[in-house]
């Protein structure tokens, strides 16, 4: 008796499916996992295996700043060059020139028209204020004209601040 190609192909698919199903059934008989009281987990013996990602807490900002390199900050700063310059005596773009920003006066660039939100803050751009501003500018200074969403990673913020720190006549010492 001769079988057509389609009949042979269909039979081979059916056999492979039966083998996979049978292997699954045998595996379930050999290894028994009981549900764990932890949501999204299985108890295997005495250990609990969790299926969820564990969020690792971020290092404190001063440690991130100490570990940051200006070279890494230069890469992240590429997101900023559309609106900012970082050259001594450079012209403003949509945003102010950021030369000498670390330790500089908030809303202190004379030739840039800042929003009243930034003008009203006063003080200097220390490391913590810069980090808070770069996290989410609209939350730090409600009503700011800066539309950038922010840098969520602390390591990115620390790297940019480390880079901007070098863009100064006399860089401010690290905390």
N, CA, C and O of each residue as an XYZ file, in Angstrom:
700
protein
N       0.833     -1.159      0.000
C       0.000      0.000      0.000
C       0.895      1.245      0.000
O       1.853      1.316      0.770
N       0.595      2.206     -0.842
C       1.363      3.439     -0.926
C       0.567      4.573     -0.297
O      -0.615      4.773     -0.574
N       1.272      5.312      0.566
C       0.654      6.477      1.190
C       1.183      7.732      0.525
O       2.342      7.798      0.116
N       0.317      8.725      0.426
C       0.743      9.985     -0.191
C       1.619     10.771      0.778
O       1.671     10.480      1.973
N       2.298     11.762      0.241
C       3.173     12.608      1.053
C       2.397     13.260      2.202
O       2.885     13.293      3.332
N       1.203     13.775      1.929
C       0.412     14.442      2.961
C       0.000     13.484      4.067
O      -0.038     13.870      5.236
N      -0.308     12.249      3.720
C      -0.670     11.263      4.746
C       0.533     10.933      5.625
O       0.388     10.818      6.842
N       1.715     10.778      5.034
C       2.928     10.508      5.808
C       3.270     11.699      6.708
O       3.628     11.524      7.873
N       3.155     12.899      6.161
C       3.463     14.106      6.914
C       2.502     14.263      8.097
O       2.931     14.569      9.209
N       1.212     14.057      7.856
C       0.208     14.157      8.908
C       0.428     13.124      9.998
O       0.279     13.427     11.182
N       0.785     11.898      9.606
C       1.028     10.843     10.593
C       2.249     11.187     11.437
O       2.243     10.959     12.646
N       3.308     11.738     10.816
C       4.506     12.076     11.587
C       4.215     13.204     12.572
O       4.725     13.176     13.693
N       3.422     14.181     12.193
C       3.042     15.269     13.108
C       2.249     14.698     14.275
O       2.479     15.080     15.422
N       1.331     13.802     14.002
C       0.511     13.195     15.039
C       1.382     12.402     16.019
O       1.168     12.475     17.229
N       2.348     11.655     15.515
C       3.237     10.862     16.379
C       4.071     11.789     17.263
O       4.225     11.525     18.456
N       4.611     12.871     16.697
C       5.417     13.819     17.484
C       4.560     14.454     18.575
O       5.025     14.601     19.705
N       3.338     14.828     18.271
C       2.455     15.422     19.271
C       2.160     14.435     20.400
O       2.159     14.822     21.569
N       1.906     13.150     20.065
C       1.670     12.138     21.087
C       2.907     11.970     21.976
O       2.779     11.798     23.189
N       4.096     12.018     21.382
C       5.327     11.859     22.162
C       5.512     13.045     23.121
O       5.901     12.849     24.272
N       5.240     14.258     22.661
C       5.358     15.427     23.529
C       4.347     15.360     24.672
O       4.690     15.630     25.822
N       3.109     15.002     24.359
C       2.085     14.908     25.384
C       2.442     13.812     26.392
O       2.292     13.997     27.600
N       2.908     12.688     25.889
C       3.288     11.579     26.779
C       4.467     11.971     27.667
O       4.479     11.642     28.853
N       5.462     12.670     27.110
C       6.598     13.115     27.912
C       6.168     14.078     29.000
O       6.692     14.033     30.113
N       5.220     14.950     28.691
C       4.697     15.877     29.693
C       3.980     15.127     30.817
O       4.150     15.443     31.994
N       3.178     14.131     30.439
C       2.445     13.354     31.432
C       3.403     12.577     32.340
O       3.210     12.524     33.554
N       4.426     11.983     31.748
C       5.407     11.224     32.540
C       6.176     12.174     33.463
O       6.433     11.838     34.619
N       6.545     13.356     32.960
C       7.240     14.341     33.789
C       6.400     14.774     34.971
O       6.926     14.926     36.073
N       5.094     14.980     34.768
C       4.213     15.356     35.869
C       4.101     14.246     36.911
O       3.955     14.529     38.100
N       4.168     13.002     36.484
C       4.103     11.891     37.438
C       5.385     11.778     38.255
O       5.347     11.404     39.427
N       6.517     12.101     37.639
C       7.802     11.951     38.316
C       8.108     13.113     39.266
O       8.696     12.902     40.327
N       7.719     14.323     38.901
C       8.012     15.511     39.716
C       6.698     16.160     40.086
O       5.897     16.521     39.224
N       6.489     16.302     41.390
C       5.244     16.884     41.864
C       5.552     18.210     42.564
O       6.280     18.227     43.556
N       5.003     19.326     42.053
C       5.196     20.644     42.648
C       3.871     21.090     43.247
O       2.847     21.122     42.564
N       3.902     21.435     44.537
C       2.691     21.901     45.206
C       2.632     23.423     45.162
O       3.664     24.091     45.215
N       1.426     23.967     45.066
C       1.309     25.427     45.078
C       1.841     26.005     46.391
O       1.637     25.439     47.465
N       2.516     27.127     46.281
C       3.085     27.797     47.443
C       2.109     28.843     47.949
O       1.311     29.368     47.172
N       2.157     29.159     49.244
C       1.317     30.252     49.741
C       1.763     31.607     49.178
O       1.007     32.578     49.222
N       2.991     31.670     48.649
C       3.469     32.903     48.027
C       2.861     33.013     46.639
O       2.924     32.066     45.856
N       2.274     34.160     46.329
C       1.626     34.343     45.030
C       2.671     34.306     43.925
O       3.710     34.957     44.037
N       2.413     33.556     42.862
C       3.324     33.476     41.731
C       4.527     32.603     41.996
O       5.555     32.752     41.335
N       4.419     31.676     42.971
C       5.563     30.847     43.327
C       5.164     29.387     43.370
O       3.984     29.054     43.480
N       6.150     28.530     43.283
C       5.954     27.107     43.458
C       6.893     26.634     44.560
O       8.050     27.050     44.618
N       6.395     25.766     45.430
C       7.253     25.207     46.471
C       7.838     23.912     45.942
O       7.094     22.986     45.619
N       9.144     23.832     45.847
C       9.826     22.625     45.410
C      10.661     22.176     46.588
O      11.705     22.757     46.883
N      10.190     21.131     47.261
C      10.870     20.697     48.478
C      10.688     21.770     49.537
O       9.565     22.190     49.817
N      11.801     22.219     50.131
C      11.745     23.238     51.169
C      11.918     24.656     50.628
O      11.687     25.624     51.353
N      12.324     24.789     49.361
C      12.603     26.116     48.811
C      11.412     26.642     48.031
O      10.645     25.868     47.459
N      11.261     27.936     48.009
C      10.218     28.583     47.217
C      10.888     29.302     46.055
O      11.818     30.086     46.244
N      10.399     29.022     44.846
C      10.944     29.649     43.645
C       9.928     30.689     43.192
O       8.796     30.341     42.854
N      10.316     31.954     43.181
C       9.411     33.042     42.822
C       9.557     33.369     41.345
O      10.665     33.439     40.812
N       8.415     33.567     40.697
C       8.409     33.859     39.269
C       8.534     35.352     38.988
O       8.843     35.735     37.860
N       8.302     36.205     39.989
C       8.341     37.646     39.783
C       9.770     38.163     39.829
O      10.652     37.553     40.433
N       9.980     39.315     39.170
C      11.270     39.990     39.257
C      11.373     40.651     40.622
O      10.409     41.227     41.126
N      12.540     40.560     41.198
C      12.786     41.222     42.468
C      13.437     42.560     42.163
O      14.475     42.614     41.503
N      12.834     43.637     42.638
C      13.378     44.967     42.381
C      14.514     45.218     43.363
O      14.323     45.218     44.579
N      15.683     45.429     42.811
C      16.859     45.687     43.629
C      16.869     47.172     43.960
O      16.779     48.005     43.058
N      16.977     47.515     45.245
C      16.992     48.933     45.586
C      18.230     49.614     45.022
O      19.317     49.039     44.972
N      18.030     50.851     44.602
C      19.123     51.611     44.017
C      20.071     52.079     45.120
O      19.661     52.302     46.259
N      21.336     52.221     44.760
C      22.332     52.704     45.710
C      22.023     54.152     46.056
O      21.390     54.856     45.269
N      22.467     54.606     47.230
C      22.286     56.022     47.567
C      22.996     56.911     46.545
O      24.026     56.535     45.986
N      22.424     58.098     46.311
C      22.940     58.972     45.266
C      24.410     59.358     45.461
O      25.148     59.375     44.475
N      24.876     59.669     46.674
C      26.302     60.003     46.809
C      27.234     58.875     46.345
O      28.306     59.147     45.804
N      26.841     57.628     46.551
C      27.658     56.495     46.091
C      27.613     56.413     44.565
O      28.637     56.190     43.919
N      26.422     56.596     43.994
C      26.308     56.594     42.527
C      27.158     57.707     41.923
O      27.790     57.517     40.884
N      27.173     58.857     42.571
C      27.953     59.993     42.082
C      29.451     59.701     42.163
O      30.210     60.067     41.266
N      29.868     59.042     43.237
C      31.289     58.702     43.383
C      31.721     57.671     42.347
O      32.869     57.683     41.903
N      30.819     56.787     41.961
C      31.134     55.748     40.979
C      31.002     56.226     39.535
O      31.527     55.587     38.623
N      30.308     57.338     39.317
C      30.029     57.828     37.965
C      31.294     58.371     37.305
O      32.186     58.902     37.967
N      31.343     58.223     35.989
C      32.470     58.762     35.227
C      31.966     59.820     34.258
O      30.870     59.698     33.711
N      32.770     60.859     34.049
C      32.373     61.874     33.064
C      32.183     61.295     31.655
O      31.351     61.785     30.891
N      32.946     60.262     31.313
C      32.803     59.644     29.991
C      31.409     59.041     29.817
O      30.791     59.184     28.762
N      30.917     58.363     30.866
C      29.556     57.812     30.802
C      28.537     58.936     30.752
O      27.519     58.827     30.069
N      28.808     60.019     31.476
C      27.909     61.169     31.468
C      27.841     61.842     30.113
O      26.788     62.338     29.713
N      28.974     61.862     29.397
C      28.987     62.462     28.058
C      28.060     61.700     27.120
O      27.415     62.298     26.259
N      27.992     60.381     27.286
C      27.087     59.565     26.453
C      25.628     59.884     26.773
O      24.808     60.035     25.868
N      25.310     59.986     28.064
C      23.927     60.278     28.453
C      23.570     61.714     28.082
O      22.425     62.004     27.735
N      24.548     62.605     28.154
C      24.307     64.020     27.850
C      23.897     64.226     26.393
O      23.363     65.281     26.051
N      24.136     63.251     25.541
C      23.719     63.366     24.138
C      22.206     63.580     24.020
O      21.729     64.116     23.020
N      21.456     63.161     25.040
C      20.013     63.401     25.050
C      19.711     64.884     25.258
O      18.624     65.350     24.918
N      20.669     65.623     25.813
C      20.447     67.010     26.204
C      20.893     68.023     25.153
O      20.474     69.180     25.189
N      21.740     67.594     24.220
C      22.349     68.551     23.294
C      21.361     69.170     22.309
O      21.689     70.162     21.658
N      20.195     68.623     22.188
C      19.178     69.230     21.342
C      18.789     70.604     21.886
O      18.533     71.538     21.127
N      18.750     70.707     23.213
C      18.280     71.937     23.845
C      19.370     72.720     24.580
O      19.190     73.907     24.849
N      20.493     72.082     24.909
C      21.512     72.724     25.742
C      22.895     72.635     25.103
O      23.181     71.726     24.324
N      23.744     73.599     25.451
C      25.163     73.532     25.138
C      25.922     73.420     26.450
O      25.376     73.708     27.514
N      27.172     73.004     26.376
C      27.984     72.864     27.586
C      29.379     73.464     27.389
O      30.336     73.073     28.058
N      29.479     74.420     26.461
C      30.756     75.021     26.106
C      30.874     76.377     26.801
O      29.907     77.137     26.861
N      32.063     76.674     27.323
C      32.278     77.966     27.973
C      32.002     79.086     26.968
O      32.588     79.132     25.886
N      31.098     79.980     27.353
C      30.729     81.083     26.477
C      29.777     80.680     25.364
O      29.474     81.490     24.488
N      29.296     79.423     25.385
C      28.396     78.944     24.346
C      27.052     79.649     24.379
O      26.630     80.171     25.411
N      26.391     79.654     23.234
C      25.093     80.314     23.129
C      23.997     79.415     23.697
O      24.128     78.192     23.748
N      22.936     80.050     24.113
C      21.762     79.322     24.571
C      21.056     78.725     23.364
O      21.119     79.261     22.257
N      20.397     77.628     23.597
C      19.511     77.044     22.584
C      18.091     77.215     23.117
O      17.728     78.295     23.584
N      17.298     76.164     23.050
C      15.970     76.198     23.656
C      16.123     76.337     25.166
O      15.332     77.013     25.824
N      17.154     75.686     25.704
C      17.495     75.788     27.115
C      18.798     76.548     27.276
O      19.475     76.834     26.289
N      19.159     76.881     28.520
C      20.374     77.670     28.744
C      21.642     76.852     28.538
O      21.614     75.622     28.563
N      22.748     77.550     28.337
C      24.070     76.934     28.298
C      24.346     76.391     29.706
O      24.081     77.075     30.695
N      24.870     75.179     29.798
C      25.059     74.534     31.092
C      26.496     74.602     31.607
O      26.847     73.884     32.544
N      27.330     75.455     31.010
C      28.687     75.633     31.518
C      28.594     76.191     32.934
O      27.869     77.156     33.175
N      29.312     75.600     33.855
C      29.405     76.056     35.246
C      28.060     75.932     35.987
O      27.777     76.724     36.886
N      27.237     74.948     35.613
C      25.918     74.785     36.229
C      26.022     74.168     37.625
O      25.270     74.547     38.523
N      26.950     73.215     37.819
C      27.083     72.553     39.127
C      27.672     73.563     40.108
O      28.810     74.008     39.957
N      26.884     73.912     41.106
C      27.286     74.926     42.076
C      26.884     76.325     41.665
O      27.075     77.279     42.419
N      26.324     76.453     40.465
C      25.886     77.766     39.981
C      24.520     78.136     40.532
O      23.812     77.299     41.091
N      24.167     79.384     40.369
C      22.887     79.901     40.846
C      21.744     79.324     40.005
O      21.851     79.246     38.782
N      20.660     78.924     40.658
C      19.479     78.441     39.947
C      18.882     79.625     39.169
O      18.694     80.708     39.724
N      18.594     79.411     37.905
C      18.085     80.450     36.997
C      19.066     81.613     36.944
O      18.665     82.777     36.934
N      20.365     81.285     36.910
C      21.387     82.312     37.007
C      22.026     82.734     35.710
O      22.826     83.670     35.713
N      21.717     82.093     34.603
C      22.327     82.483     33.331
C      21.654     83.773     32.870
O      20.464     83.776     32.552
N      22.403     84.854     32.835
C      21.845     86.193     32.609
C      21.115     86.334     31.274
O      20.101     87.029     31.206
N      21.597     85.702     30.232
C      21.010     85.924     28.909
C      19.906     84.927     28.549
O      19.508     84.844     27.387
N      19.415     84.182     29.520
C      18.338     83.233     29.232
C      17.094     83.642     29.995
O      17.171     84.063     31.149
N      15.943     83.516     29.343
C      14.673     83.861     29.979
C      14.077     82.593     30.619
O      13.505     81.743     29.938
N      14.230     82.499     31.928
C      13.739     81.341     32.680
C      12.262     81.492     33.003
O      11.716     82.595     32.999
N      11.628     80.356     33.284
C      10.235     80.377     33.732
C      10.195     80.912     35.161
O      11.189     80.858     35.885
N       9.045     81.423     35.550
C       8.900     81.937     36.918
C       9.053     80.812     37.938
O       9.423     81.064     39.085
N       8.769     79.563     37.527
C       8.913     78.425     38.432
C      10.372     78.266     38.876
O      10.640     78.034     40.055
N      11.306     78.392     37.940
C      12.724     78.277     38.292
C      13.231     79.544     38.968
O      14.036     79.470     39.895
N      12.772     80.692     38.518
C      13.211     81.952     39.130
C      12.839     81.993     40.605
O      13.589     82.526     41.423
N      11.705     81.445     40.941
C      11.216     81.486     42.323
C      11.923     80.531     43.267
O      11.753     80.640     44.481
N      12.705     79.605     42.751
C      13.363     78.626     43.625
C      14.514     79.235     44.416
O      14.621     79.017     45.623
N      15.363     79.986     43.755
C      16.524     80.562     44.429
C      17.522     79.494     44.834
O      17.261     78.299     44.690
N      18.650     79.922     45.335
C      19.677     78.992     45.791
C      20.610     78.579     44.666
O      20.638     79.193     43.600
N      21.379     77.516     44.930
C      22.359     77.019     43.966
C      22.035     75.595     43.562
O      21.338     74.868     44.269
N      22.559     75.213     42.403
C      22.399     73.844     41.915
C      23.436     72.961     42.596
O      24.545     72.792     42.088
N      23.077     72.399     43.745
C      23.961     71.415     44.364
C      23.652     70.044     43.775
O      22.761     69.914     42.936
N      24.371     69.037     44.205
C      24.231     67.708     43.606
C      22.834     67.122     43.821
O      22.272     66.523     42.904
N      22.272     67.285     45.005
C      20.946     66.722     45.287
C      19.855     67.432     44.485
O      18.942     66.783     43.976
N      19.943     68.763     44.366
C      18.931     69.502     43.608
C      19.003     69.148     42.121
O      17.974     68.988     41.463
N      20.221     69.027     41.600
C      20.352     68.636     40.194
C      19.774     67.245     39.957
O      19.104     67.010     38.952
N      20.035     66.326     40.882
C      19.497     64.974     40.740
C      17.974     64.994     40.781
O      17.322     64.334     39.972
N      17.406     65.747     41.719
C      15.940     65.831     41.821
C      15.352     66.462     40.562
O      14.321     66.009     40.065
N      16.000     67.505     40.044
C      15.511     68.165     38.834
C      15.586     67.222     37.644
O      14.645     67.140     36.855
N      16.704     66.507     37.510
C      16.869     65.611     36.363
C      15.976     64.374     36.449
O      15.700     63.743     35.429
N      15.519     64.020     37.656
C      14.603     62.892     37.794
C      13.301     63.190     37.062
O      12.823     62.383     36.265
N      12.739     64.359     37.342
C      11.511     64.785     36.661
C      11.401     66.297     36.831
O      10.920     66.775     37.859
N      11.847     67.052     35.823
C      11.871     68.506     35.947
C      10.517     69.120     36.323
O      10.471     70.061     37.116
N       9.428     68.608     35.773
C       8.113     69.186     36.047
C       7.671     68.965     37.489
O       6.850     69.728     37.999
N       8.193     67.946     38.152
C       7.854     67.717     39.553
C       8.716     68.583     40.468
O       8.250     69.034     41.515
N       9.964     68.818     40.082
C      10.874     69.625     40.900
C      10.463     71.095     40.865
O      10.435     71.757     41.902
N      10.148     71.600     39.689
C       9.758     73.004     39.530
C       8.454     73.036     38.742
O       8.459     73.108     37.513
N       7.342     72.983     39.461
C       6.032     72.963     38.798
C       5.852     74.249     37.989
O       5.949     75.357     38.515
N       5.591     74.066     36.701
C       5.428     75.199     35.808
C       6.670     75.508     34.993
O       6.701     76.504     34.270
N       7.700     74.668     35.097
C       8.906     74.892     34.318
C       8.618     74.723     32.829
O       7.711     73.985     32.441
N       9.395     75.411     32.004
C       9.222     75.301     30.553
C       9.905     74.048     30.015
O       9.667     73.658     28.872
N      10.741     73.421     30.818
C      11.484     72.245     30.349
C      10.521     71.070     30.214
O       9.883     70.669     31.188
N      10.417     70.525     29.015
C       9.457     69.455     28.740
C      10.084     68.065     28.807
O       9.395     67.072     28.574
N      11.367     67.977     29.118
C      12.056     66.693     29.192
C      11.425     65.834     30.280
O      11.153     66.330     31.374
N      11.188     64.565     30.002
C      10.529     63.673     30.950
C      11.401     63.360     32.162
O      10.882     63.131     33.255
N      12.713     63.348     31.980
C      13.610     63.081     33.094
C      14.420     61.820     32.885
O      14.167     61.042     31.964
N      15.397     61.630     33.754
C      16.251     60.440     33.748
C      15.861     59.596     34.951
O      16.096     59.992     36.093
N      15.273     58.450     34.703
C      14.771     57.609     35.793
C      15.889     56.896     36.556
O      15.792     56.715     37.770
N      16.948     56.490     35.851
C      18.029     55.762     36.499
C      18.934     56.716     37.261
O      19.404     57.712     36.711
N      19.172     56.410     38.510
C      20.072     57.221     39.318
C      21.481     57.230     38.760
O      22.184     58.236     38.861
N      21.898     56.122     38.174
C      23.247     56.045     37.611
C      23.393     56.986     36.412
O      24.462     57.559     36.206
N      22.328     57.149     35.620
C      22.364     58.084     34.497
C      22.441     59.531     34.992
O      23.197     60.343     34.459
N      21.639     59.838     36.030
C      21.675     61.194     36.584
C      23.052     61.505     37.162
O      23.592     62.589     36.942
N      23.613     60.563     37.892
C      24.933     60.761     38.492
C      25.993     60.944     37.413
O      26.896     61.767     37.563
N      25.891     60.189     36.339
C      26.870     60.300     35.257
C      26.786     61.668     34.582
O      27.816     62.284     34.309
N      25.576     62.148     34.312
C      25.411     63.458     33.685
C      25.936     64.559     34.603
O      26.610     65.483     34.149
N      25.628     64.457     35.883
C      26.102     65.467     36.829
C      27.624     65.418     36.939
O      28.277     66.458     37.031
N      28.184     64.217     36.931
C      29.642     64.079     36.948
C      30.259     64.734     35.717
O      31.299     65.387     35.812
N      29.630     64.564     34.584
C      30.101     65.180     33.343
C      29.978     66.701     33.417
O      30.923     67.420     33.090
N      28.807     67.193     33.849
C      28.597     68.641     33.927
C      29.525     69.285     34.955
O      29.887     70.454     34.825
N      29.902     68.528     35.964
C      30.839     69.024     36.974
C      32.169     69.408     36.329
O      32.814     70.368     36.752
N      32.580     68.651     35.296
C      33.843     68.942     34.618
C      33.731     70.163     33.719
O      34.747     70.722     33.306
N      32.510     70.581     33.412
C      32.294     71.734     32.548
C      32.224     72.992     33.412
O      31.173     73.618     33.552
N      33.366     73.339     33.980
C      33.448     74.465     34.897
C      34.883     74.969     34.973
O      35.829     74.223     34.721
N      35.033     76.245     35.323
C      36.365     76.794     35.540
C      37.003     76.181     36.776
O      38.202     75.903     36.790
N      36.200     75.972     37.813
C      36.687     75.333     39.040
C      35.615     74.354     39.521
O      34.681     74.746     40.220
N      35.752     73.070     39.140
C      34.736     72.066     39.490
C      34.496     71.992     41.003
O      35.430     72.018     41.805
N      33.228     71.902     41.356
C      32.813     71.783     42.752
C      33.238     70.406     43.274
O      33.084     69.409     42.569
N      33.775     70.340     44.509
C      34.182     69.043     45.050
C      32.977     68.112     45.240
O      31.857     68.559     45.488
N      33.239     66.814     45.116
C      32.176     65.831     45.330
C      31.798     65.788     46.800
O      32.642     66.048     47.658
N      30.557     65.467     47.107
C      30.129     65.402     48.521
C      30.789     64.233     49.240
O      30.549     64.024     50.429
